[in-house]
């Protein structure tokens, strides 16, 4: 997960990404990198790891639902 943050995610303090979108991008990246899908963390564990990674990403609840503030994903995922 830390490798994904460094290689395939964008740290942007103004970004607000739904956890489901970030998780989908993470899973696609991990499978492309050769990780087995069944060995990847569940979405709740993923969100906890992302916010605990020390990259300044936090979880927030908005009127549109929950978001990860400070994280954007590359590409059209």
mmCIF file as gemmi writes it, N, C-alpha and C atoms, coordinates in Angstrom:
data_model
loop_
_atom_site.group_PDB
_atom_site.id
_atom_site.type_symbol
_atom_site.label_atom_id
_atom_site.label_alt_id
_atom_site.label_comp_id
_atom_site.label_asym_id
_atom_site.label_entity_id
_atom_site.label_seq_id
_atom_site.pdbx_PDB_ins_code
_atom_site.Cartn_x
_atom_site.Cartn_y
_atom_site.Cartn_z
_atom_site.occupancy
_atom_site.B_iso_or_equiv
_atom_site.pdbx_formal_charge
_atom_site.auth_seq_id
_atom_site.auth_asym_id
_atom_site.pdbx_PDB_model_num
ATOM 1 N N . UNK Axp A 1 ? 0.821 -1.182 0 1 0 ? 1 A 1
ATOM 2 C CA . UNK Axp A 1 ? 0 0 0 1 0 ? 1 A 1
ATOM 3 C C . UNK Axp A 1 ? 0.87 1.253 0 1 0 ? 1 A 1
ATOM 4 N N . UNK Axp A 2 ? 1.963 1.227 0.749 1 0 ? 2 A 1
ATOM 5 C CA . UNK Axp A 2 ? 2.863 2.383 0.759 1 0 ? 2 A 1
ATOM 6 C C . UNK Axp A 2 ? 3.5 2.591 -0.617 1 0 ? 2 A 1
ATOM 7 N N . UNK Axp A 3 ? 3.841 1.506 -1.295 1 0 ? 3 A 1
ATOM 8 C CA . UNK Axp A 3 ? 4.406 1.617 -2.643 1 0 ? 3 A 1
ATOM 9 C C . UNK Axp A 3 ? 3.398 2.262 -3.581 1 0 ? 3 A 1
ATOM 10 N N . UNK Axp A 4 ? 2.126 1.897 -3.457 1 0 ? 4 A 1
ATOM 11 C CA . UNK Axp A 4 ? 1.082 2.499 -4.29 1 0 ? 4 A 1
ATOM 12 C C . UNK Axp A 4 ? 1.002 4.001 -4.029 1 0 ? 4 A 1
ATOM 13 N N . UNK Axp A 5 ? 1.047 4.398 -2.77 1 0 ? 5 A 1
ATOM 14 C CA . UNK Axp A 5 ? 1 5.829 -2.446 1 0 ? 5 A 1
ATOM 15 C C . UNK Axp A 5 ? 2.17 6.571 -3.089 1 0 ? 5 A 1
ATOM 16 N N . UNK Axp A 6 ? 3.343 5.95 -3.084 1 0 ? 6 A 1
ATOM 17 C CA . UNK Axp A 6 ? 4.526 6.6 -3.644 1 0 ? 6 A 1
ATOM 18 C C . UNK Axp A 6 ? 4.555 6.579 -5.171 1 0 ? 6 A 1
ATOM 19 N N . UNK Axp A 7 ? 4.041 5.509 -5.776 1 0 ? 7 A 1
ATOM 20 C CA . UNK Axp A 7 ? 4.191 5.326 -7.214 1 0 ? 7 A 1
ATOM 21 C C . UNK Axp A 7 ? 2.957 5.693 -8.037 1 0 ? 7 A 1
ATOM 22 N N . UNK Axp A 8 ? 1.776 5.502 -7.49 1 0 ? 8 A 1
ATOM 23 C CA . UNK Axp A 8 ? 0.581 5.606 -8.334 1 0 ? 8 A 1
ATOM 24 C C . UNK Axp A 8 ? -0.488 6.563 -7.818 1 0 ? 8 A 1
ATOM 25 N N . UNK Axp A 9 ? -0.283 7.139 -6.665 1 0 ? 9 A 1
ATOM 26 C CA . UNK Axp A 9 ? -1.265 8.078 -6.121 1 0 ? 9 A 1
ATOM 27 C C . UNK Axp A 9 ? -0.685 9.49 -6.191 1 0 ? 9 A 1
ATOM 28 N N . UNK Axp A 10 ? -1.538 10.459 -6.031 1 0 ? 10 A 1
ATOM 29 C CA . UNK Axp A 10 ? -1.115 11.86 -6.041 1 0 ? 10 A 1
ATOM 30 C C . UNK Axp A 10 ? -1.492 12.466 -4.691 1 0 ? 10 A 1
ATOM 31 N N . UNK Axp A 11 ? -0.502 12.969 -3.992 1 0 ? 11 A 1
ATOM 32 C CA . UNK Axp A 11 ? -0.761 13.645 -2.727 1 0 ? 11 A 1
ATOM 33 C C . UNK Axp A 11 ? -1.066 15.101 -3.024 1 0 ? 11 A 1
ATOM 34 N N . UNK Axp A 12 ? -2.293 15.482 -2.776 1 0 ? 12 A 1
ATOM 35 C CA . UNK Axp A 12 ? -2.775 16.829 -3.101 1 0 ? 12 A 1
ATOM 36 C C . UNK Axp A 12 ? -3.664 17.285 -1.946 1 0 ? 12 A 1
ATOM 37 N N . UNK Axp A 13 ? -3.223 18.262 -1.165 1 0 ? 13 A 1
ATOM 38 C CA . UNK Axp A 13 ? -3.988 18.688 0.009 1 0 ? 13 A 1
ATOM 39 C C . UNK Axp A 13 ? -5.423 19.106 -0.289 1 0 ? 13 A 1
ATOM 40 N N . UNK Axp A 14 ? -5.705 19.527 -1.51 1 0 ? 14 A 1
ATOM 41 C CA . UNK Axp A 14 ? -7.066 19.964 -1.838 1 0 ? 14 A 1
ATOM 42 C C . UNK Axp A 14 ? -7.932 18.846 -2.423 1 0 ? 14 A 1
ATOM 43 N N . UNK Axp A 15 ? -7.345 17.682 -2.673 1 0 ? 15 A 1
ATOM 44 C CA . UNK Axp A 15 ? -8.1 16.573 -3.272 1 0 ? 15 A 1
ATOM 45 C C . UNK Axp A 15 ? -9.031 15.924 -2.255 1 0 ? 15 A 1
ATOM 46 N N . UNK Axp A 16 ? -10.169 15.474 -2.746 1 0 ? 16 A 1
ATOM 47 C CA . UNK Axp A 16 ? -11.136 14.732 -1.938 1 0 ? 16 A 1
ATOM 48 C C . UNK Axp A 16 ? -11.615 13.547 -2.769 1 0 ? 16 A 1
ATOM 49 N N . UNK Axp A 17 ? -11.11 12.373 -2.448 1 0 ? 17 A 1
ATOM 50 C CA . UNK Axp A 17 ? -11.4 11.174 -3.224 1 0 ? 17 A 1
ATOM 51 C C . UNK Axp A 17 ? -12.213 10.201 -2.389 1 0 ? 17 A 1
ATOM 52 N N . UNK Axp A 18 ? -13.314 9.688 -2.933 1 0 ? 18 A 1
ATOM 53 C CA . UNK Axp A 18 ? -14.062 8.658 -2.208 1 0 ? 18 A 1
ATOM 54 C C . UNK Axp A 18 ? -13.169 7.437 -1.966 1 0 ? 18 A 1
ATOM 55 N N . UNK Axp A 19 ? -13.234 6.846 -0.776 1 0 ? 19 A 1
ATOM 56 C CA . UNK Axp A 19 ? -12.41 5.669 -0.502 1 0 ? 19 A 1
ATOM 57 C C . UNK Axp A 19 ? -12.614 4.545 -1.52 1 0 ? 19 A 1
ATOM 58 N N . UNK Axp A 20 ? -13.829 4.369 -2.005 1 0 ? 20 A 1
ATOM 59 C CA . UNK Axp A 20 ? -14.077 3.293 -2.969 1 0 ? 20 A 1
ATOM 60 C C . UNK Axp A 20 ? -13.304 3.522 -4.266 1 0 ? 20 A 1
ATOM 61 N N . UNK Axp A 21 ? -13.18 4.761 -4.697 1 0 ? 21 A 1
ATOM 62 C CA . UNK Axp A 21 ? -12.42 5.073 -5.917 1 0 ? 21 A 1
ATOM 63 C C . UNK Axp A 21 ? -10.927 4.843 -5.692 1 0 ? 21 A 1
ATOM 64 N N . UNK Axp A 22 ? -10.425 5.275 -4.547 1 0 ? 22 A 1
ATOM 65 C CA . UNK Axp A 22 ? -9.015 5.06 -4.227 1 0 ? 22 A 1
ATOM 66 C C . UNK Axp A 22 ? -8.715 3.571 -4.121 1 0 ? 22 A 1
ATOM 67 N N . UNK Axp A 23 ? -9.613 2.821 -3.503 1 0 ? 23 A 1
ATOM 68 C CA . UNK Axp A 23 ? -9.408 1.383 -3.335 1 0 ? 23 A 1
ATOM 69 C C . UNK Axp A 23 ? -9.421 0.675 -4.688 1 0 ? 23 A 1
ATOM 70 N N . UNK Axp A 24 ? -10.314 1.083 -5.563 1 0 ? 24 A 1
ATOM 71 C CA . UNK Axp A 24 ? -10.369 0.493 -6.903 1 0 ? 24 A 1
ATOM 72 C C . UNK Axp A 24 ? -9.053 0.737 -7.642 1 0 ? 24 A 1
ATOM 73 N N . UNK Axp A 25 ? -8.517 1.94 -7.546 1 0 ? 25 A 1
ATOM 74 C CA . UNK Axp A 25 ? -7.238 2.259 -8.182 1 0 ? 25 A 1
ATOM 75 C C . UNK Axp A 25 ? -6.104 1.456 -7.55 1 0 ? 25 A 1
ATOM 76 N N . UNK Axp A 26 ? -6.126 1.332 -6.229 1 0 ? 26 A 1
ATOM 77 C CA . UNK Axp A 26 ? -5.112 0.552 -5.532 1 0 ? 26 A 1
ATOM 78 C C . UNK Axp A 26 ? -5.145 -0.904 -5.968 1 0 ? 26 A 1
ATOM 79 N N . UNK Axp A 27 ? -6.335 -1.495 -6.014 1 0 ? 27 A 1
ATOM 80 C CA . UNK Axp A 27 ? -6.446 -2.904 -6.409 1 0 ? 27 A 1
ATOM 81 C C . UNK Axp A 27 ? -5.945 -3.125 -7.828 1 0 ? 27 A 1
ATOM 82 N N . UNK Axp A 28 ? -6.32 -2.246 -8.744 1 0 ? 28 A 1
ATOM 83 C CA . UNK Axp A 28 ? -5.874 -2.378 -10.139 1 0 ? 28 A 1
ATOM 84 C C . UNK Axp A 28 ? -4.348 -2.3 -10.209 1 0 ? 28 A 1
ATOM 85 N N . UNK Axp A 29 ? -3.769 -1.361 -9.492 1 0 ? 29 A 1
ATOM 86 C CA . UNK Axp A 29 ? -2.32 -1.217 -9.479 1 0 ? 29 A 1
ATOM 87 C C . UNK Axp A 29 ? -1.667 -2.461 -8.879 1 0 ? 29 A 1
ATOM 88 N N . UNK Axp A 30 ? -2.175 -2.923 -7.749 1 0 ? 30 A 1
ATOM 89 C CA . UNK Axp A 30 ? -1.579 -4.07 -7.055 1 0 ? 30 A 1
ATOM 90 C C . UNK Axp A 30 ? -1.614 -5.331 -7.921 1 0 ? 30 A 1
ATOM 91 N N . UNK Axp A 31 ? -2.73 -5.576 -8.584 1 0 ? 31 A 1
ATOM 92 C CA . UNK Axp A 31 ? -2.838 -6.754 -9.45 1 0 ? 31 A 1
ATOM 93 C C . UNK Axp A 31 ? -1.864 -6.625 -10.621 1 0 ? 31 A 1
ATOM 94 N N . UNK Axp A 32 ? -1.761 -5.425 -11.195 1 0 ? 32 A 1
ATOM 95 C CA . UNK Axp A 32 ? -0.799 -5.194 -12.281 1 0 ? 32 A 1
ATOM 96 C C . UNK Axp A 32 ? 0.634 -5.415 -11.82 1 0 ? 32 A 1
ATOM 97 N N . UNK Axp A 33 ? 0.898 -5.14 -10.551 1 0 ? 33 A 1
ATOM 98 C CA . UNK Axp A 33 ? 2.234 -5.321 -9.991 1 0 ? 33 A 1
ATOM 99 C C . UNK Axp A 33 ? 2.514 -6.765 -9.584 1 0 ? 33 A 1
ATOM 100 N N . UNK Axp A 34 ? 1.514 -7.634 -9.706 1 0 ? 34 A 1
ATOM 101 C CA . UNK Axp A 34 ? 1.712 -9.051 -9.404 1 0 ? 34 A 1
ATOM 102 C C . UNK Axp A 34 ? 1.217 -9.509 -8.05 1 0 ? 34 A 1
ATOM 103 N N . UNK Axp A 35 ? 0.57 -8.634 -7.304 1 0 ? 35 A 1
ATOM 104 C CA . UNK Axp A 35 ? 0.011 -9.047 -6.02 1 0 ? 35 A 1
ATOM 105 C C . UNK Axp A 35 ? -1.261 -9.849 -6.245 1 0 ? 35 A 1
ATOM 106 N N . UNK Axp A 36 ? -1.51 -10.81 -5.401 1 0 ? 36 A 1
ATOM 107 C CA . UNK Axp A 36 ? -2.728 -11.608 -5.49 1 0 ? 36 A 1
ATOM 108 C C . UNK Axp A 36 ? -3.878 -10.838 -4.859 1 0 ? 36 A 1
ATOM 109 N N . UNK Axp A 37 ? -4.979 -10.765 -5.57 1 0 ? 37 A 1
ATOM 110 C CA . UNK Axp A 37 ? -6.122 -9.984 -5.098 1 0 ? 37 A 1
ATOM 111 C C . UNK Axp A 37 ? -6.613 -10.453 -3.737 1 0 ? 37 A 1
ATOM 112 N N . UNK Axp A 38 ? -6.601 -11.749 -3.504 1 0 ? 38 A 1
ATOM 113 C CA . UNK Axp A 38 ? -7.102 -12.272 -2.225 1 0 ? 38 A 1
ATOM 114 C C . UNK Axp A 38 ? -6.208 -11.904 -1.041 1 0 ? 38 A 1
ATOM 115 N N . UNK Axp A 39 ? -4.988 -11.448 -1.322 1 0 ? 39 A 1
ATOM 116 C CA . UNK Axp A 39 ? -4.064 -11.07 -0.26 1 0 ? 39 A 1
ATOM 117 C C . UNK Axp A 39 ? -4.065 -9.568 0.031 1 0 ? 39 A 1
ATOM 118 N N . UNK Axp A 40 ? -4.851 -8.822 -0.725 1 0 ? 40 A 1
ATOM 119 C CA . UNK Axp A 40 ? -4.925 -7.377 -0.514 1 0 ? 40 A 1
ATOM 120 C C . UNK Axp A 40 ? -5.829 -7.063 0.671 1 0 ? 40 A 1
ATOM 121 N N . UNK Axp A 41 ? -5.588 -5.935 1.342 1 0 ? 41 A 1
ATOM 122 C CA . UNK Axp A 41 ? -6.449 -5.578 2.476 1 0 ? 41 A 1
ATOM 123 C C . UNK Axp A 41 ? -7.863 -5.247 2.017 1 0 ? 41 A 1
ATOM 124 N N . UNK Axp A 42 ? -8.818 -5.473 2.903 1 0 ? 42 A 1
ATOM 125 C CA . UNK Axp A 42 ? -10.204 -5.063 2.642 1 0 ? 42 A 1
ATOM 126 C C . UNK Axp A 42 ? -10.257 -3.536 2.64 1 0 ? 42 A 1
ATOM 127 N N . UNK Axp A 43 ? -11.334 -2.988 2.108 1 0 ? 43 A 1
ATOM 128 C CA . UNK Axp A 43 ? -11.427 -1.526 1.956 1 0 ? 43 A 1
ATOM 129 C C . UNK Axp A 43 ? -11.309 -0.793 3.293 1 0 ? 43 A 1
ATOM 130 N N . UNK Axp A 44 ? -11.901 -1.314 4.358 1 0 ? 44 A 1
ATOM 131 C CA . UNK Axp A 44 ? -11.807 -0.62 5.655 1 0 ? 44 A 1
ATOM 132 C C . UNK Axp A 44 ? -10.369 -0.599 6.157 1 0 ? 44 A 1
ATOM 133 N N . UNK Axp A 45 ? -9.676 -1.715 5.999 1 0 ? 45 A 1
ATOM 134 C CA . UNK Axp A 45 ? -8.287 -1.784 6.409 1 0 ? 45 A 1
ATOM 135 C C . UNK Axp A 45 ? -7.435 -0.896 5.503 1 0 ? 45 A 1
ATOM 136 N N . UNK Axp A 46 ? -7.753 -0.854 4.225 1 0 ? 46 A 1
ATOM 137 C CA . UNK Axp A 46 ? -7.053 0.016 3.282 1 0 ? 46 A 1
ATOM 138 C C . UNK Axp A 46 ? -7.158 1.472 3.72 1 0 ? 46 A 1
ATOM 139 N N . UNK Axp A 47 ? -8.364 1.926 4.028 1 0 ? 47 A 1
ATOM 140 C CA . UNK Axp A 47 ? -8.56 3.325 4.448 1 0 ? 47 A 1
ATOM 141 C C . UNK Axp A 47 ? -7.765 3.64 5.707 1 0 ? 47 A 1
ATOM 142 N N . UNK Axp A 48 ? -7.751 2.71 6.647 1 0 ? 48 A 1
ATOM 143 C CA . UNK Axp A 48 ? -6.991 2.918 7.879 1 0 ? 48 A 1
ATOM 144 C C . UNK Axp A 48 ? -5.497 3.002 7.59 1 0 ? 48 A 1
ATOM 145 N N . UNK Axp A 49 ? -5.009 2.158 6.692 1 0 ? 49 A 1
ATOM 146 C CA . UNK Axp A 49 ? -3.585 2.189 6.348 1 0 ? 49 A 1
ATOM 147 C C . UNK Axp A 49 ? -3.213 3.472 5.617 1 0 ? 49 A 1
ATOM 148 N N . UNK Axp A 50 ? -4.085 3.921 4.72 1 0 ? 50 A 1
ATOM 149 C CA . UNK Axp A 50 ? -3.815 5.149 3.981 1 0 ? 50 A 1
ATOM 150 C C . UNK Axp A 50 ? -3.719 6.337 4.941 1 0 ? 50 A 1
ATOM 151 N N . UNK Axp A 51 ? -4.661 6.433 5.852 1 0 ? 51 A 1
ATOM 152 C CA . UNK Axp A 51 ? -4.642 7.57 6.779 1 0 ? 51 A 1
ATOM 153 C C . UNK Axp A 51 ? -3.529 7.447 7.817 1 0 ? 51 A 1
ATOM 154 N N . UNK Axp A 52 ? -3.076 6.245 8.077 1 0 ? 52 A 1
ATOM 155 C CA . UNK Axp A 52 ? -1.996 6.039 9.038 1 0 ? 52 A 1
ATOM 156 C C . UNK Axp A 52 ? -0.612 6.023 8.427 1 0 ? 52 A 1
ATOM 157 N N . UNK Axp A 53 ? -0.508 6.305 7.135 1 0 ? 53 A 1
ATOM 158 C CA . UNK Axp A 53 ? 0.771 6.211 6.426 1 0 ? 53 A 1
ATOM 159 C C . UNK Axp A 53 ? 1.69 7.408 6.676 1 0 ? 53 A 1
ATOM 160 N N . UNK Axp A 54 ? 1.205 8.418 7.36 1 0 ? 54 A 1
ATOM 161 C CA . UNK Axp A 54 ? 2.043 9.581 7.631 1 0 ? 54 A 1
ATOM 162 C C . UNK Axp A 54 ? 2.22 10.51 6.441 1 0 ? 54 A 1
ATOM 163 N N . UNK Axp A 55 ? 1.268 10.475 5.524 1 0 ? 55 A 1
ATOM 164 C CA . UNK Axp A 55 ? 1.346 11.301 4.311 1 0 ? 55 A 1
ATOM 165 C C . UNK Axp A 55 ? 0.404 12.497 4.368 1 0 ? 55 A 1
ATOM 166 N N . UNK Axp A 56 ? -0.26 12.692 5.503 1 0 ? 56 A 1
ATOM 167 C CA . UNK Axp A 56 ? -1.172 13.824 5.656 1 0 ? 56 A 1
ATOM 168 C C . UNK Axp A 56 ? -2.574 13.587 5.112 1 0 ? 56 A 1
ATOM 169 N N . UNK Axp A 57 ? -2.904 12.352 4.823 1 0 ? 57 A 1
ATOM 170 C CA . UNK Axp A 57 ? -4.23 12.012 4.299 1 0 ? 57 A 1
ATOM 171 C C . UNK Axp A 57 ? -5.155 11.745 5.487 1 0 ? 57 A 1
ATOM 172 N N . UNK Axp A 58 ? -6.34 12.338 5.435 1 0 ? 58 A 1
ATOM 173 C CA . UNK Axp A 58 ? -7.314 12.128 6.506 1 0 ? 58 A 1
ATOM 174 C C . UNK Axp A 58 ? -8.654 11.703 5.918 1 0 ? 58 A 1
ATOM 175 N N . UNK Axp A 59 ? -9.466 11.067 6.743 1 0 ? 59 A 1
ATOM 176 C CA . UNK Axp A 59 ? -10.834 10.735 6.344 1 0 ? 59 A 1
ATOM 177 C C . UNK Axp A 59 ? -11.744 11.852 6.806 1 0 ? 59 A 1
ATOM 178 N N . UNK Axp A 60 ? -12.726 12.17 5.976 1 0 ? 60 A 1
ATOM 179 C CA . UNK Axp A 60 ? -13.672 13.222 6.311 1 0 ? 60 A 1
ATOM 180 C C . UNK Axp A 60 ? -15.035 12.835 5.762 1 0 ? 60 A 1
ATOM 181 N N . UNK Axp A 61 ? -16.059 13.332 6.392 1 0 ? 61 A 1
ATOM 182 C CA . UNK Axp A 61 ? -17.415 13.105 5.914 1 0 ? 61 A 1
ATOM 183 C C . UNK Axp A 61 ? -17.946 14.427 5.365 1 0 ? 61 A 1
ATOM 184 N N . UNK Axp A 62 ? -18.426 14.396 4.117 1 0 ? 62 A 1
ATOM 185 C CA . UNK Axp A 62 ? -18.98 15.584 3.487 1 0 ? 62 A 1
ATOM 186 C C . UNK Axp A 62 ? -20.452 15.328 3.185 1 0 ? 62 A 1
ATOM 187 N N . UNK Axp A 63 ? -21.103 16.317 2.613 1 0 ? 63 A 1
ATOM 188 C CA . UNK Axp A 63 ? -22.504 16.118 2.238 1 0 ? 63 A 1
ATOM 189 C C . UNK Axp A 63 ? -22.642 15.125 1.085 1 0 ? 63 A 1
ATOM 190 N N . UNK Axp A 64 ? -21.537 14.797 0.419 1 0 ? 64 A 1
ATOM 191 C CA . UNK Axp A 64 ? -21.55 13.807 -0.657 1 0 ? 64 A 1
ATOM 192 C C . UNK Axp A 64 ? -21.114 12.424 -0.178 1 0 ? 64 A 1
ATOM 193 N N . UNK Axp A 65 ? -20.756 12.303 1.088 1 0 ? 65 A 1
ATOM 194 C CA . UNK Axp A 65 ? -20.299 11.022 1.641 1 0 ? 65 A 1
ATOM 195 C C . UNK Axp A 65 ? -18.882 11.13 2.174 1 0 ? 65 A 1
ATOM 196 N N . UNK Axp A 66 ? -18.305 10.005 2.507 1 0 ? 66 A 1
ATOM 197 C CA . UNK Axp A 66 ? -16.943 9.977 3.049 1 0 ? 66 A 1
ATOM 198 C C . UNK Axp A 66 ? -15.923 10.171 1.941 1 0 ? 66 A 1
ATOM 199 N N . UNK Axp A 67 ? -14.839 10.867 2.28 1 0 ? 67 A 1
ATOM 200 C CA . UNK Axp A 67 ? -13.752 11.113 1.338 1 0 ? 67 A 1
ATOM 201 C C . UNK Axp A 67 ? -12.409 10.98 2.048 1 0 ? 67 A 1
ATOM 202 N N . UNK Axp A 68 ? -11.386 10.725 1.254 1 0 ? 68 A 1
ATOM 203 C CA . UNK Axp A 68 ? -9.995 10.785 1.73 1 0 ? 68 A 1
ATOM 204 C C . UNK Axp A 68 ? -9.454 12.124 1.264 1 0 ? 68 A 1
ATOM 205 N N . UNK Axp A 69 ? -9.206 13 2.219 1 0 ? 69 A 1
ATOM 206 C CA . UNK Axp A 69 ? -8.719 14.348 1.909 1 0 ? 69 A 1
ATOM 207 C C . UNK Axp A 69 ? -7.193 14.288 1.811 1 0 ? 69 A 1
ATOM 208 N N . UNK Axp A 70 ? -6.674 14.837 0.719 1 0 ? 70 A 1
ATOM 209 C CA . UNK Axp A 70 ? -5.243 14.861 0.5 1 0 ? 70 A 1
ATOM 210 C C . UNK Axp A 70 ? -4.753 13.797 -0.454 1 0 ? 70 A 1
ATOM 211 N N . UNK Axp A 71 ? -5.681 12.999 -1.003 1 0 ? 71 A 1
ATOM 212 C CA . UNK Axp A 71 ? -5.321 11.908 -1.904 1 0 ? 71 A 1
ATOM 213 C C . UNK Axp A 71 ? -6.103 12.001 -3.195 1 0 ? 71 A 1
ATOM 214 N N . UNK Axp A 72 ? -5.386 11.941 -4.301 1 0 ? 72 A 1
ATOM 215 C CA . UNK Axp A 72 ? -6.011 11.843 -5.624 1 0 ? 72 A 1
ATOM 216 C C . UNK Axp A 72 ? -5.434 10.603 -6.291 1 0 ? 72 A 1
ATOM 217 N N . UNK Axp A 73 ? -6.15 10.065 -7.258 1 0 ? 73 A 1
ATOM 218 C CA . UNK Axp A 73 ? -5.658 8.902 -7.999 1 0 ? 73 A 1
ATOM 219 C C . UNK Axp A 73 ? -5.344 9.309 -9.422 1 0 ? 73 A 1
ATOM 220 N N . UNK Axp A 74 ? -4.338 8.684 -9.976 1 0 ? 74 A 1
ATOM 221 C CA . UNK Axp A 74 ? -3.952 8.962 -11.359 1 0 ? 74 A 1
ATOM 222 C C . UNK Axp A 74 ? -4.876 8.221 -12.311 1 0 ? 74 A 1
ATOM 223 N N . UNK Axp A 75 ? -5.065 8.773 -13.47 1 0 ? 75 A 1
ATOM 224 C CA . UNK Axp A 75 ? -5.843 8.095 -14.502 1 0 ? 75 A 1
ATOM 225 C C . UNK Axp A 75 ? -7.334 8.227 -14.285 1 0 ? 75 A 1
ATOM 226 N N . UNK Axp A 76 ? -8.081 7.496 -15.071 1 0 ? 76 A 1
ATOM 227 C CA . UNK Axp A 76 ? -9.534 7.597 -15.05 1 0 ? 76 A 1
ATOM 228 C C . UNK Axp A 76 ? -10.246 6.588 -14.202 1 0 ? 76 A 1
ATOM 229 N N . UNK Axp A 77 ? -9.556 6.052 -13.187 1 0 ? 77 A 1
ATOM 230 C CA . UNK Axp A 77 ? -10.196 5.042 -12.329 1 0 ? 77 A 1
ATOM 231 C C . UNK Axp A 77 ? -11.25 5.688 -11.479 1 0 ? 77 A 1
